[in-house]
């Protein structure tokens, strides 16, 4: 049985992905700043390579090599560009881009040795359209898309596929907190502008990840699959 590691697996999209992969029959471990109470959930900050390596060592001891990685850890930011300090900018890039760097570098040796691997990175639909007051977040998530395409070319010959899923409007605690802070307009109005006529669910993103991880997607790599109800195509 293959082992999957999901970052940001304590809540929201990451938790839904972990649940889906468990139901699909994989061993699943998660890491999060605030881990869930499920088995094989570990506390780790993806911006700290030492913490990532320590968590991965625990996963190895419990479940063996990791050949599936889903990077779902992330944090948003809403601030006028001229008001962003470099420290604030770096925090957002550290979480959303450098964290992906750390986890991929950490698990690649397992995948290379196995001659098989699946990496799915969660980016953002804002990378298609841009978003005011979210320049740090959009820049970092755009970097994730670029990293995805480059690694797909680099590690395809090793039997490893690398793809990204940029979610649209998904009903998560992070979205509702942003709405409550007044950082977003009405979610209901945004839903009305969505062709499919509903807000996305974390399970929608989990389904896309499950496909990329499946053997059916073995000939698909370097792709950015928007799951957004048709708002960004």
FIDOFI-560866 format. One record per residue (C-alpha): residue number from 0; residue in one letter; x, y, z. Coordinates in nm, 2 decimals, decimal comma. Layout:
<nodes>
node n NUM res A u X v Y w Z
...
</nodes>
This chain:
<nodes>
node n 0 res X u 0,00 v 0,00 w 0,00
node n 1 res X u 0,14 v 0,34 w -0,10
node n 2 res X u 0,19 v 0,61 w 0,16
node n 3 res X u 0,08 v 0,97 w 0,10
node n 4 res X u 0,18 v 1,28 w 0,29
node n 5 res X u -0,05 v 1,58 w 0,29
node n 6 res X u 0,07 v 1,92 w 0,42
node n 7 res X u -0,19 v 2,15 w 0,58
node n 8 res X u -0,39 v 1,84 w 0,65
node n 9 res X u -0,54 v 1,96 w 0,98
node n 10 res X u -0,84 v 2,14 w 0,83
node n 11 res X u -1,01 v 2,27 w 0,52
node n 12 res X u -0,88 v 2,15 w 0,18
node n 13 res X u -0,59 v 1,96 w 0,32
node n 14 res X u -0,82 v 1,76 w 0,56
node n 15 res X u -1,06 v 1,68 w 0,27
node n 16 res X u -0,77 v 1,55 w 0,06
node n 17 res X u -0,64 v 1,34 w 0,34
node n 18 res X u -0,99 v 1,19 w 0,40
node n 19 res X u -1,03 v 1,12 w 0,03
node n 20 res X u -0,70 v 0,94 w 0,00
node n 21 res X u -0,77 v 0,73 w 0,31
node n 22 res X u -1,10 v 0,63 w 0,15
node n 23 res X u -0,91 v 0,54 w -0,17
node n 24 res X u -0,70 v 0,29 w 0,02
node n 25 res X u -0,37 v 0,48 w 0,08
node n 26 res X u -0,18 v 0,51 w 0,40
node n 27 res X u -0,21 v 0,88 w 0,48
node n 28 res X u 0,01 v 1,10 w 0,71
node n 29 res X u -0,05 v 1,47 w 0,76
node n 30 res X u 0,15 v 1,76 w 0,89
node n 31 res X u 0,01 v 2,09 w 1,00
node n 32 res X u 0,09 v 2,36 w 1,26
node n 33 res X u -0,23 v 2,25 w 1,43
node n 34 res X u -0,26 v 1,88 w 1,35
node n 35 res X u -0,59 v 1,69 w 1,35
node n 36 res X u -0,67 v 1,41 w 1,59
node n 37 res X u -0,65 v 1,14 w 1,32
node n 38 res X u -0,38 v 0,88 w 1,32
node n 39 res X u -0,04 v 0,97 w 1,17
node n 40 res X u -0,09 v 1,35 w 1,21
node n 41 res X u 0,22 v 1,54 w 1,30
node n 42 res X u 0,29 v 1,90 w 1,41
node n 43 res X u 0,53 v 2,07 w 1,18
node n 44 res X u 0,60 v 2,41 w 1,02
node n 45 res X u 0,66 v 2,37 w 0,65
node n 46 res X u 0,88 v 2,68 w 0,65
node n 47 res X u 1,13 v 2,50 w 0,88
node n 48 res X u 1,32 v 2,23 w 0,70
node n 49 res X u 1,44 v 2,07 w 1,02
node n 50 res X u 1,07 v 2,03 w 1,13
node n 51 res X u 0,98 v 1,89 w 0,79
node n 52 res X u 1,26 v 1,64 w 0,81
node n 53 res X u 1,17 v 1,54 w 1,17
node n 54 res X u 0,81 v 1,48 w 1,07
node n 55 res X u 0,91 v 1,28 w 0,77
node n 56 res X u 1,13 v 1,06 w 0,99
node n 57 res X u 0,83 v 0,98 w 1,20
node n 58 res X u 0,62 v 0,90 w 0,89
node n 59 res X u 0,90 v 0,67 w 0,77
node n 60 res X u 0,90 v 0,49 w 1,10
node n 61 res X u 0,53 v 0,45 w 1,11
node n 62 res X u 0,43 v 0,40 w 0,74
node n 63 res X u 0,75 v 0,36 w 0,53
node n 64 res X u 0,86 v 0,56 w 0,23
node n 65 res X u 0,64 v 0,84 w 0,10
node n 66 res X u 0,56 v 0,82 w -0,27
node n 67 res X u 0,26 v 1,06 w -0,28
node n 68 res X u 0,29 v 1,42 w -0,17
node n 69 res X u 0,01 v 1,68 w -0,17
node n 70 res X u 0,11 v 2,03 w -0,07
node n 71 res X u -0,20 v 2,20 w 0,07
node n 72 res X u -0,04 v 2,41 w 0,35
node n 73 res X u -0,10 v 2,78 w 0,29
node n 74 res X u -0,19 v 3,12 w 0,42
node n 75 res X u -0,36 v 3,42 w 0,26
node n 76 res X u -0,27 v 3,79 w 0,30
node n 77 res X u -0,47 v 4,10 w 0,23
node n 78 res X u -0,27 v 4,43 w 0,22
node n 79 res X u -0,20 v 4,72 w -0,01
node n 80 res X u 0,13 v 4,66 w -0,19
node n 81 res X u 0,29 v 4,98 w -0,06
node n 82 res X u 0,20 v 4,88 w 0,30
node n 83 res X u 0,37 v 4,54 w 0,29
node n 84 res X u 0,70 v 4,52 w 0,48
node n 85 res X u 0,96 v 4,28 w 0,34
node n 86 res X u 0,92 v 4,07 w 0,66
node n 87 res X u 0,54 v 4,03 w 0,59
node n 88 res X u 0,61 v 3,95 w 0,22
node n 89 res X u 0,87 v 3,69 w 0,32
node n 90 res X u 0,63 v 3,52 w 0,56
node n 91 res X u 0,37 v 3,47 w 0,29
node n 92 res X u 0,63 v 3,35 w 0,04
node n 93 res X u 0,79 v 3,12 w 0,30
node n 94 res X u 0,46 v 2,95 w 0,37
node n 95 res X u 0,31 v 2,93 w 0,02
node n 96 res X u 0,63 v 2,87 w -0,19
node n 97 res X u 0,93 v 2,78 w 0,03
node n 98 res X u 0,72 v 2,53 w 0,22
node n 99 res X u 0,66 v 2,35 w -0,10
node n 100 res X u 1,03 v 2,35 w -0,18
node n 101 res X u 1,11 v 2,20 w 0,16
node n 102 res X u 0,86 v 1,92 w 0,14
node n 103 res X u 0,93 v 1,82 w -0,22
node n 104 res X u 1,30 v 1,81 w -0,16
node n 105 res X u 1,24 v 1,60 w 0,15
node n 106 res X u 1,03 v 1,33 w -0,02
node n 107 res X u 1,19 v 1,31 w -0,36
node n 108 res X u 1,46 v 1,05 w -0,25
node n 109 res X u 1,18 v 0,81 w -0,16
node n 110 res X u 1,01 v 0,86 w -0,50
node n 111 res X u 1,33 v 0,83 w -0,70
node n 112 res X u 1,42 v 0,51 w -0,52
node n 113 res X u 1,08 v 0,37 w -0,59
node n 114 res X u 1,08 v 0,47 w -0,95
node n 115 res X u 0,73 v 0,61 w -0,90
node n 116 res X u 0,58 v 0,92 w -0,74
node n 117 res X u 0,30 v 1,16 w -0,74
node n 118 res X u 0,32 v 1,53 w -0,64
node n 119 res X u 0,02 v 1,76 w -0,64
node n 120 res X u 0,06 v 2,12 w -0,54
node n 121 res X u -0,24 v 2,33 w -0,44
node n 122 res X u -0,20 v 2,68 w -0,58
node n 123 res X u -0,48 v 2,94 w -0,64
node n 124 res X u -0,71 v 3,06 w -0,91
node n 125 res X u -0,58 v 3,41 w -0,84
node n 126 res X u -0,27 v 3,31 w -1,04
node n 127 res X u -0,48 v 3,32 w -1,35
node n 128 res X u -0,65 v 3,66 w -1,29
node n 129 res X u -0,45 v 3,84 w -1,02
node n 130 res X u -0,61 v 3,98 w -0,71
node n 131 res X u -0,59 v 4,33 w -0,56
node n 132 res X u -0,43 v 4,35 w -0,21
node n 133 res X u -0,30 v 3,99 w -0,25
node n 134 res X u 0,02 v 4,05 w -0,43
node n 135 res X u 0,24 v 3,84 w -0,20
node n 136 res X u 0,00 v 3,55 w -0,20
node n 137 res X u -0,05 v 3,56 w -0,58
node n 138 res X u 0,32 v 3,59 w -0,64
node n 139 res X u 0,40 v 3,29 w -0,42
node n 140 res X u 0,12 v 3,07 w -0,56
node n 141 res X u 0,23 v 3,17 w -0,92
node n 142 res X u 0,57 v 3,04 w -0,82
node n 143 res X u 0,41 v 2,71 w -0,72
node n 144 res X u 0,27 v 2,68 w -1,07
node n 145 res X u 0,61 v 2,75 w -1,22
node n 146 res X u 0,78 v 2,50 w -0,99
node n 147 res X u 0,53 v 2,24 w -1,08
node n 148 res X u 0,60 v 2,27 w -1,45
node n 149 res X u 0,98 v 2,27 w -1,41
node n 150 res X u 0,98 v 1,97 w -1,18
node n 151 res X u 0,75 v 1,78 w -1,41
node n 152 res X u 1,01 v 1,81 w -1,68
node n 153 res X u 1,30 v 1,73 w -1,45
node n 154 res X u 1,16 v 1,42 w -1,28
node n 155 res X u 0,93 v 1,27 w -1,54
node n 156 res X u 1,21 v 1,04 w -1,65
node n 157 res X u 1,22 v 0,91 w -1,29
node n 158 res X u 0,86 v 0,80 w -1,30
node n 159 res X u 0,73 v 1,10 w -1,10
node n 160 res X u 0,45 v 1,32 w -1,21
node n 161 res X u 0,40 v 1,67 w -1,08
node n 162 res X u 0,08 v 1,86 w -1,12
node n 163 res X u -0,11 v 2,16 w -0,96
node n 164 res X u -0,46 v 2,23 w -0,86
node n 165 res X u -0,55 v 2,60 w -0,83
node n 166 res X u -0,88 v 2,62 w -0,64
node n 167 res X u -1,14 v 2,88 w -0,70
node n 168 res X u -1,39 v 2,99 w -0,44
node n 169 res X u -1,39 v 2,71 w -0,19
node n 170 res X u -1,59 v 2,70 w 0,14
node n 171 res X u -1,32 v 2,67 w 0,39
node n 172 res X u -1,24 v 2,82 w 0,73
node n 173 res X u -0,98 v 3,04 w 0,56
node n 174 res X u -1,24 v 3,18 w 0,32
node n 175 res X u -1,49 v 3,25 w 0,59
node n 176 res X u -1,23 v 3,43 w 0,81
node n 177 res X u -1,13 v 3,65 w 0,52
node n 178 res X u -1,50 v 3,73 w 0,45
node n 179 res X u -1,55 v 3,81 w 0,82
node n 180 res X u -1,25 v 4,05 w 0,82
node n 181 res X u -1,40 v 4,23 w 0,53
node n 182 res X u -1,12 v 4,13 w 0,30
node n 183 res X u -1,36 v 3,98 w 0,05
node n 184 res X u -1,69 v 4,10 w -0,10
node n 185 res X u -2,00 v 3,90 w -0,04
node n 186 res X u -1,93 v 3,53 w -0,10
node n 187 res X u -2,29 v 3,49 w -0,22
node n 188 res X u -2,24 v 3,75 w -0,49
node n 189 res X u -1,93 v 3,57 w -0,60
node n 190 res X u -2,13 v 3,25 w -0,62
node n 191 res X u -2,38 v 3,42 w -0,84
node n 192 res X u -2,10 v 3,51 w -1,08
node n 193 res X u -1,99 v 3,14 w -1,09
node n 194 res X u -2,12 v 2,95 w -1,40
node n 195 res X u -2,20 v 2,64 w -1,20
node n 196 res X u -2,40 v 2,84 w -0,95
node n 197 res X u -2,25 v 2,72 w -0,63
node n 198 res X u -1,95 v 2,76 w -0,40
node n 199 res X u -1,68 v 2,50 w -0,42
node n 200 res X u -1,64 v 2,23 w -0,15
node n 201 res X u -1,30 v 2,10 w -0,02
node n 202 res X u -1,41 v 1,76 w -0,16
node n 203 res X u -1,40 v 1,91 w -0,51
node n 204 res X u -1,03 v 1,98 w -0,47
node n 205 res X u -0,98 v 1,64 w -0,31
node n 206 res X u -1,14 v 1,47 w -0,62
node n 207 res X u -0,90 v 1,64 w -0,85
node n 208 res X u -0,60 v 1,54 w -0,64
node n 209 res X u -0,72 v 1,18 w -0,63
node n 210 res X u -0,73 v 1,17 w -1,01
node n 211 res X u -0,38 v 1,31 w -1,04
node n 212 res X u -0,26 v 1,05 w -0,80
node n 213 res X u -0,44 v 0,76 w -0,97
node n 214 res X u -0,28 v 0,53 w -1,23
node n 215 res X u -0,54 v 0,68 w -1,48
node n 216 res X u -0,33 v 1,00 w -1,47
node n 217 res X u 0,01 v 0,84 w -1,52
node n 218 res X u 0,05 v 1,01 w -1,86
node n 219 res X u -0,04 v 1,36 w -1,72
node n 220 res X u 0,23 v 1,58 w -1,57
node n 221 res X u 0,32 v 1,95 w -1,56
node n 222 res X u -0,05 v 2,04 w -1,57
node n 223 res X u -0,24 v 2,32 w -1,39
node n 224 res X u -0,60 v 2,20 w -1,34
node n 225 res X u -0,83 v 2,48 w -1,23
node n 226 res X u -1,12 v 2,36 w -1,01
node n 227 res X u -1,32 v 2,68 w -0,99
node n 228 res X u -1,67 v 2,63 w -1,12
node n 229 res X u -1,58 v 2,80 w -1,45
node n 230 res X u -1,49 v 3,14 w -1,31
node n 231 res X u -1,13 v 3,11 w -1,44
node n 232 res X u -1,06 v 2,90 w -1,74
</nodes>
